[in-house]
Structures are given as structure tokens and as C-alpha cells.
């Protein structure tokens, strides 16, 4: 083969670069014997003949494009690893020929309502490797049958255990309607980068009158950096964010003066509860794995505040015990050397009960200005594991 022939055989288009400026370059490599005649470079040399800007490739979809399509005829379940099938309450079947995107849609039939306490058992699509502290927008299509309805929710994984973190619940409501509906909603990842988008039906249903929704065309796209509201004490409440509504997903305590349970003890953890809240938009759920009755106050969940000396304050809250046993709210003063002194233990006793109840208690700061108000779990060792819900923490000055 001549040098020119080999040069023609080696010519190629090469793409390089990342981001919006992507270039296409035509290179020619000459090989063989003889000089570089006919406008070609000498043997063993490469020359750039042309550089042309080209459009960059679009980013791959956050939810893989074949998530809903990868369900072959006759297969009992879809082949996509992103799909999480429901464990109770409903079933998913393949719906071909009635889709808005591609050929396959998912038909979900509920014969009993879902439980808000077990999102791990809901149908959903799991998405990995999202960007932290980023807002995402979900869009999709839904087709309801008769008077059926459902909600779409978003949960995150903490990486610490299998229980999901509530990020956006009762978030997108799909109501009865004629024909396909388009839905959309936005959520923020916080520190959690693996999420599960779930569907749920919380209304009463029976096998003879099931709730039926067909899902298709789910798409997730980045919508910009996440933002959270600033928190500050209100005139009538010295505990900023006492409603627990400002909470970055994945952070171990709400924004404001809250202190998370000591991670080294690993006796309990707190997470937002967005489905059950007597006031506002959220409550706080505390889960105990083991007893913390002997733990130092500085390792317990609570708030730390700077208050006035020799003043009396009143602490108020709503609480709901989910299991047997009682929890105690305690108040402690902390001196300049970080030694802890009891101000009121208990400040409030939350007995075993099955309804939201208002509680209050007073303490005097004495000589201390740094005060910590904490939650301590049940005294009975047989009461673990245990859970409690809290809402509307308030602290007001009573006298002094």
C-alpha cells in the first residue's frame, strides 16, 4: 500500500472535550515510505485539517429510559433493577398498548390501603447517584379508573439502615379524571443522593372496589441548587424551628438549636415525620433501638439555648407515644467548664398513650445561662425498640 493509501486508511474523526464546548477534529496520519506528497503530511506525522464545533451529547436520563419498557411478555416482573415491587396492598401488572411513552405502562391495583408507617413496602422507582443539596423535578403521566386516586412520594436512604427518610410525602396527588393526566413536583436531595419515588393509596379500598392507576413516562431532571428557609426565634417562642419544618434531608437534626442524639451511642435517632403532624407541616419522630436511661444528658436529643440567669421558663410541646413505655423531658444547666447540673428531671413526663396530647413544665435557670432540654427514653428495658412523635416545641419566659 502506498503512503497516500495508508494515510487515507488512517484518517478519522475524533471528538474530545467536555461541557458545552465540544469540538470535532479531522486528523490525517501518514505512514509508509516516501515524502508527504499530494498535500498529505510526511510519513509518521499527523496534521489537523479541520476543526468544527458540534453540539454536546445530552446527559443520560436520571431515570433510565428503559425503566418502564424493560418488561418482556410473559415475565412475572420487570427486568429493570430500578423497579421496587410492592409487598402489600397492591399489585403491578404489565400494560401494553396503553402507554404515553413507548409501548409498556404499569397498571397498579390496590385492594387495601397502604400504611404510612412502612414506605419500604410501597411500589417505587429507586434512583442512585443524584447530586447532593440539589432540587429535582419529577414529571410523568397517570391514568385513573373510576374514582381511583393515589399519591406520589419521595424517600431517601441515609445509608445507616433500611428505614427510609421522608423527603416529600403526599407530594403529588393523582385524582379521579378522564384520560391521561400529566403530573409534576419538585423535591430537594439534601445530603441524601439515593432516593425512592413511591406510589401510595391511603384511602379505604376493598377487593370488590379496588383503586386502579396506570403509570407511564416518569422523568426526573435537575432543577437547580436546593434552598431552605432561614430559622430564627419567634417573638412567642425561644426555640427556633420548633415546628421541625426546616430540616435538610440526611442531616441528623432539624435546623436551629437542636442537638442530634450522640452517634457513638447509637441508641436512638430522629427523623422528620411528614405524614402525621397535628400542627404545621411536620413532626419529629424519635426511634430508640436501645435504652438511653443511663446516658449522659449531653448525648441525648434536644435543644441547647442561651437564656437569662435566675429566670423561670415554661416548656410546651405536643407528643404522641407510639408504643408502650413513657419518655421524660429533662432540663439541665451547663457551666463554663461544660459540667452539667440538673434543673428539672423530669420537666415533663409523657406517659404511654395513643393520642396527641399537649404537655408543659417549668424550670428556673438559677446561675446558668446555657441550658439544654433533652428527651430520655422509657425506663423499662422491655419497652425497646420504641418510638415517639413530637411537635410544636415552645419555650417562653414565665417570670424573672
C-alpha positions as CSV (number, residue, x, y, z in Angstrom):
1,X,0.0,0.0,0.0
2,X,1.3,3.5,-0.8
3,X,1.9,6.1,1.7
4,X,-1.1,8.0,0.4
5,X,-3.3,4.9,0.6
6,X,-2.2,4.3,4.2
7,X,-2.9,7.9,5.0
8,X,-6.4,7.6,3.7
9,X,-6.8,4.4,5.7
10,X,-5.7,6.2,8.9
11,X,-7.9,9.3,8.6
12,X,-10.5,9.6,11.3
13,X,-12.9,11.9,13.1
14,X,-12.0,12.4,16.8
15,X,-14.2,14.0,19.5
16,X,-12.7,15.5,22.6
17,X,-13.5,17.9,25.4
18,X,-16.3,18.1,28.0
19,X,-19.1,20.6,28.6
20,X,-20.7,22.9,26.2
21,X,-17.6,23.4,24.0
22,X,-17.2,20.1,22.2
23,X,-15.1,20.1,19.0
24,X,-14.8,17.6,16.1
25,X,-11.4,17.4,14.5
26,X,-10.3,15.7,11.3
27,X,-6.8,14.3,11.7
28,X,-4.7,12.7,9.0
29,X,-1.8,10.3,9.9
30,X,0.6,9.4,7.2
31,X,2.6,6.2,7.3
32,X,4.8,4.3,4.9
33,X,7.7,5.3,2.8
34,X,8.4,8.4,0.8
35,X,7.7,12.1,1.3
36,X,4.4,13.7,2.0
37,X,3.2,14.4,-1.4
38,X,-0.3,15.4,-2.7
39,X,-1.0,17.7,0.3
40,X,-0.5,14.9,2.9
41,X,1.9,15.2,5.8
42,X,5.2,13.4,5.8
43,X,5.2,9.8,7.0
44,X,4.8,9.4,10.8
45,X,3.2,12.9,11.2
46,X,-0.3,14.0,12.0
47,X,-1.9,17.2,10.8
48,X,-5.2,18.8,11.8
49,X,-7.1,19.6,8.7
50,X,-10.3,21.0,10.1
51,X,-12.0,21.8,13.5
52,X,-15.7,22.2,13.6
53,X,-17.8,22.9,16.8
54,X,-20.5,20.3,17.4
55,X,-23.4,20.1,19.9
56,X,-22.5,18.1,23.1
57,X,-24.4,14.9,23.7
58,X,-27.4,15.3,26.1
59,X,-26.9,13.9,29.6
60,X,-28.4,10.5,30.1
61,X,-31.8,10.5,31.8
62,X,-31.8,10.3,35.6
63,X,-34.4,7.6,35.5
64,X,-33.2,5.1,32.8
65,X,-35.2,5.3,29.6
66,X,-35.9,1.5,29.7
67,X,-37.3,1.6,33.3
68,X,-40.9,1.1,32.2
69,X,-40.1,-0.6,28.9
70,X,-38.0,-3.5,30.2
71,X,-40.8,-5.9,31.0
72,X,-40.9,-8.7,28.5
73,X,-44.2,-10.5,27.6
74,X,-44.7,-13.4,30.0
75,X,-42.2,-12.2,32.6
76,X,-43.7,-12.0,36.1
77,X,-41.8,-8.8,36.9
78,X,-39.9,-6.1,35.1
79,X,-36.2,-6.6,34.4
80,X,-35.2,-3.1,35.4
81,X,-33.2,-3.0,38.7
82,X,-34.6,0.4,39.4
83,X,-38.1,-1.0,40.0
84,X,-39.2,-1.9,43.6
85,X,-42.3,-4.0,43.6
86,X,-45.0,-3.5,46.3
87,X,-45.0,-6.0,49.2
88,X,-48.5,-5.4,50.4
89,X,-51.7,-3.6,49.5
90,X,-51.3,-3.5,45.7
91,X,-50.0,-5.4,42.6
92,X,-48.3,-4.2,39.5
93,X,-49.1,-5.7,36.1
94,X,-47.8,-5.0,32.6
95,X,-50.0,-2.8,30.4
96,X,-49.1,-2.9,26.7
97,X,-50.8,-0.8,24.1
98,X,-52.0,1.8,26.6
99,X,-48.9,3.9,27.1
100,X,-48.0,7.5,26.5
101,X,-44.2,6.9,26.2
102,X,-43.0,3.8,24.4
103,X,-45.2,0.6,24.4
104,X,-45.3,-0.5,28.1
105,X,-47.0,1.1,31.1
106,X,-47.5,-0.1,34.6
107,X,-51.0,-0.8,36.0
108,X,-51.3,-0.7,39.8
109,X,-54.3,-2.2,41.5
110,X,-54.9,-1.6,45.3
111,X,-57.2,-4.0,47.1
112,X,-56.4,-2.4,50.5
113,X,-55.0,0.9,51.6
114,X,-51.3,1.4,52.2
115,X,-49.7,2.1,55.6
116,X,-47.8,5.4,56.1
117,X,-45.5,3.7,58.5
118,X,-43.9,1.3,56.0
119,X,-42.8,3.1,52.9
120,X,-40.2,0.4,52.3
121,X,-43.1,-1.9,51.2
122,X,-44.5,0.5,48.6
123,X,-44.1,0.3,44.8
124,X,-41.5,2.7,43.5
125,X,-38.5,3.5,41.3
126,X,-35.1,3.8,43.0
127,X,-32.6,6.3,41.7
128,X,-28.9,6.3,42.7
129,X,-26.1,8.9,42.5
130,X,-28.1,12.1,42.5
131,X,-26.4,15.3,43.3
132,X,-26.5,16.4,47.0
133,X,-28.4,19.6,48.0
134,X,-29.9,19.8,44.6
135,X,-33.5,20.3,43.5
136,X,-35.1,17.8,41.1
137,X,-38.3,17.9,39.1
138,X,-40.3,14.8,38.5
139,X,-42.9,14.6,35.7
140,X,-45.0,11.7,34.4
141,X,-48.4,10.5,33.3
142,X,-51.2,8.8,35.2
143,X,-54.5,7.3,34.1
144,X,-57.1,6.6,36.8
145,X,-60.0,4.2,36.6
146,X,-63.4,5.1,38.0
147,X,-62.9,7.2,41.2
148,X,-59.4,5.9,41.9
149,X,-56.7,8.2,43.3
150,X,-53.1,7.9,44.6
151,X,-50.2,9.9,45.8
152,X,-46.6,10.1,44.7
153,X,-44.0,10.4,47.4
154,X,-40.2,10.7,47.7
155,X,-38.0,8.9,50.3
156,X,-34.2,9.0,50.7
157,X,-31.7,6.5,52.1
158,X,-29.5,7.5,55.0
159,X,-27.0,4.7,54.4
160,X,-27.3,3.8,58.1
161,X,-30.2,1.4,58.0
162,X,-33.0,0.3,55.7
163,X,-35.7,2.7,57.0
164,X,-36.4,5.4,54.5
165,X,-36.2,9.2,55.1
166,X,-39.3,11.1,54.3
167,X,-38.5,13.9,51.8
168,X,-41.8,14.7,50.1
169,X,-44.9,12.8,51.1
170,X,-48.5,13.3,49.9
171,X,-46.5,15.3,47.4
172,X,-48.2,14.8,44.1
173,X,-51.9,13.9,44.2
174,X,-53.4,12.0,41.3
175,X,-57.2,12.4,41.4
176,X,-60.0,10.8,39.5
177,X,-60.2,12.0,36.0
178,X,-60.9,11.2,32.3
179,X,-57.9,10.2,30.2
180,X,-54.2,10.6,30.9
181,X,-53.1,13.2,33.4
182,X,-49.7,14.9,33.5
183,X,-48.2,15.4,37.0
184,X,-45.1,17.1,38.2
185,X,-43.5,18.0,41.5
186,X,-40.1,19.1,42.9
187,X,-38.0,18.0,45.8
188,X,-34.5,18.6,47.2
189,X,-31.9,15.9,47.9
190,X,-30.2,17.4,50.9
191,X,-27.3,15.1,51.9
192,X,-29.1,12.0,50.5
193,X,-28.2,11.0,47.0
194,X,-30.1,7.7,46.7
195,X,-33.9,8.2,46.6
196,X,-37.0,6.1,46.0
197,X,-40.1,7.6,44.3
198,X,-43.1,5.7,45.6
199,X,-46.8,5.5,44.9
200,X,-49.4,5.0,47.7
201,X,-53.2,4.9,48.2
202,X,-54.2,5.9,51.7
203,X,-58.0,5.9,51.2
204,X,-60.1,2.9,52.2
205,X,-60.4,0.3,49.5
206,X,-61.7,-3.2,49.3
207,X,-61.1,-6.1,46.8
208,X,-64.6,-5.6,45.3
209,X,-63.9,-1.9,44.6
210,X,-60.1,-1.5,44.1
211,X,-58.3,1.6,43.3
212,X,-56.5,1.5,39.9
213,X,-53.9,3.8,38.4
214,X,-51.8,3.3,35.2
215,X,-48.3,4.9,35.4
216,X,-46.1,5.8,32.5
217,X,-43.4,8.2,31.2
218,X,-41.7,9.1,34.5
219,X,-38.8,11.6,34.0
220,X,-36.5,13.2,36.6
221,X,-34.4,16.2,35.8
222,X,-32.2,18.6,37.7
223,X,-33.8,21.9,38.6
224,X,-31.1,23.9,40.3
225,X,-29.5,24.2,43.7
226,X,-31.7,23.5,46.8
227,X,-32.7,26.2,49.1
228,X,-34.0,26.1,52.7
229,X,-35.7,28.8,54.8
230,X,-33.7,30.6,57.4
231,X,-34.7,29.9,61.0
232,X,-34.9,32.4,63.8
233,X,-36.7,32.5,67.2
234,X,-40.2,33.9,67.1
235,X,-41.4,36.6,69.5
236,X,-43.5,34.0,71.3
237,X,-41.1,31.1,71.1
238,X,-37.4,31.0,72.0
239,X,-36.9,27.6,70.2
240,X,-36.4,28.5,66.5
241,X,-37.9,26.0,64.1
242,X,-39.9,24.4,67.0
243,X,-42.3,23.0,64.3
244,X,-39.4,20.9,62.8
245,X,-40.4,22.1,59.3
246,X,-36.9,23.2,58.2
247,X,-34.8,20.1,58.0
248,X,-32.2,19.3,55.4
249,X,-32.7,15.6,54.3
250,X,-30.0,13.4,55.7
251,X,-28.9,15.8,58.4
252,X,-29.2,14.2,61.8
253,X,-31.2,17.0,63.5
254,X,-33.6,19.9,62.4
255,X,-32.2,23.3,61.6
256,X,-31.9,25.6,64.6
257,X,-30.7,24.9,68.2
258,X,-31.4,21.2,68.0
259,X,-28.7,18.6,69.1
260,X,-28.8,15.2,67.5
261,X,-28.5,12.0,69.6
262,X,-24.9,11.1,70.1
263,X,-23.9,9.0,67.1
264,X,-21.4,7.0,69.1
265,X,-24.1,5.8,71.5
266,X,-26.4,4.7,68.6
267,X,-29.3,4.3,71.0
268,X,-31.8,6.5,69.1
269,X,-32.2,8.7,66.0
270,X,-34.6,11.4,65.0
271,X,-36.1,11.9,61.5
272,X,-38.9,14.1,60.1
273,X,-42.5,12.8,60.0
274,X,-44.3,14.5,57.2
275,X,-47.4,12.3,57.1
276,X,-48.5,12.8,60.7
277,X,-48.5,16.2,62.3
278,X,-51.2,17.9,64.4
279,X,-49.9,21.4,63.5
280,X,-47.8,22.8,60.7
281,X,-46.3,20.6,58.0
282,X,-44.1,18.2,60.0
283,X,-43.5,16.5,63.3
284,X,-40.4,14.8,64.7
285,X,-40.1,11.0,65.1
286,X,-37.6,9.6,67.6
287,X,-36.8,5.9,67.3
288,X,-34.9,4.1,70.1
289,X,-33.0,0.9,69.4
290,X,-31.9,0.5,72.9
291,X,-32.3,2.2,76.3
292,X,-30.6,5.6,76.9
293,X,-31.7,5.9,80.6
294,X,-28.0,5.8,81.7
295,X,-26.6,8.0,79.0
296,X,-25.3,11.5,80.0
297,X,-27.6,14.4,79.2
298,X,-25.1,15.8,76.6
299,X,-25.6,12.7,74.5
300,X,-29.4,12.9,74.2
301,X,-31.5,14.5,71.6
302,X,-32.8,18.0,72.5
303,X,-32.2,21.8,72.2
304,X,-29.4,23.9,73.6
305,X,-30.2,27.6,74.3
306,X,-28.7,30.7,75.9
307,X,-31.1,32.0,78.5
308,X,-31.2,34.5,81.4
309,X,-29.9,33.7,84.8
310,X,-32.4,33.2,87.7
311,X,-35.4,33.3,85.3
312,X,-38.3,30.9,85.1
313,X,-39.2,29.4,81.7
314,X,-42.1,27.3,80.5
315,X,-41.6,24.5,78.0
316,X,-44.6,23.3,75.9
317,X,-45.0,20.6,73.3
318,X,-47.3,18.1,71.7
319,X,-46.3,14.4,72.0
320,X,-47.6,11.0,71.0
321,X,-46.2,7.7,72.2
322,X,-46.4,5.0,69.5
323,X,-45.6,2.1,71.8
324,X,-45.6,1.1,75.5
325,X,-43.5,3.0,78.0
326,X,-43.1,6.6,78.9
327,X,-40.5,9.2,78.0
328,X,-39.2,12.1,80.0
329,X,-38.3,15.7,79.1
330,X,-35.4,17.0,81.3
331,X,-33.7,20.4,81.7
332,X,-30.1,20.9,82.6
333,X,-27.8,23.9,83.2
334,X,-24.2,23.8,81.8
335,X,-21.4,25.9,83.4
336,X,-18.4,27.4,81.7
337,X,-16.4,24.2,82.1
338,X,-19.2,22.2,80.5
339,X,-20.3,20.5,83.7
340,X,-23.9,19.6,83.7
341,X,-26.4,20.3,86.5
342,X,-30.0,19.2,86.9
343,X,-32.6,21.9,86.7
344,X,-35.7,19.7,86.3
345,X,-35.7,15.9,85.8
346,X,-38.3,15.3,84.8
347,X,-39.5,18.6,83.4
348,X,-42.3,16.7,81.6
349,X,-43.5,13.1,81.8
350,X,-45.0,11.7,78.6
351,X,-47.0,8.6,79.6
352,X,-48.0,5.7,77.5
353,X,-51.0,6.9,75.4
354,X,-52.4,6.7,71.9
355,X,-53.3,10.3,71.0
356,X,-51.6,13.6,70.5
357,X,-51.5,15.4,73.9
358,X,-50.3,18.9,75.0
359,X,-47.7,19.0,77.8
360,X,-45.9,21.7,79.7
361,X,-43.5,22.2,82.6
362,X,-41.5,25.0,84.2
363,X,-37.9,25.3,85.4
364,X,-35.7,28.0,86.8
365,X,-32.2,28.6,85.3
366,X,-30.6,29.5,88.6
367,X,-27.0,30.6,87.9
368,X,-26.8,29.1,84.4
369,X,-27.3,30.8,81.1
370,X,-26.5,27.8,78.9
371,X,-29.4,25.3,79.1
372,X,-30.1,22.0,77.4
373,X,-33.6,20.5,77.2
374,X,-33.4,16.8,76.3
375,X,-35.6,13.7,75.7
376,X,-34.9,10.5,77.6
377,X,-36.4,7.1,76.6
378,X,-38.6,4.7,78.7
379,X,-37.2,3.3,81.9
380,X,-38.5,-0.2,81.3
381,X,-35.8,-2.2,79.4
382,X,-38.6,-4.3,77.9
383,X,-40.0,-1.2,76.1
384,X,-37.4,-1.3,73.4
385,X,-37.3,-0.7,70.5
386,X,-39.7,2.2,70.8
387,X,-41.0,5.3,69.0
388,X,-42.4,8.7,69.9
389,X,-43.7,11.7,67.9
390,X,-43.1,15.3,68.9
391,X,-44.5,18.6,67.5
392,X,-44.6,22.3,68.3
393,X,-41.8,22.7,70.8
394,X,-42.1,26.1,72.5
395,X,-40.2,27.9,75.3
396,X,-41.4,31.1,76.8
397,X,-40.2,33.2,79.7
398,X,-42.7,32.9,82.6
399,X,-41.0,35.2,85.2
400,X,-37.7,36.7,86.3
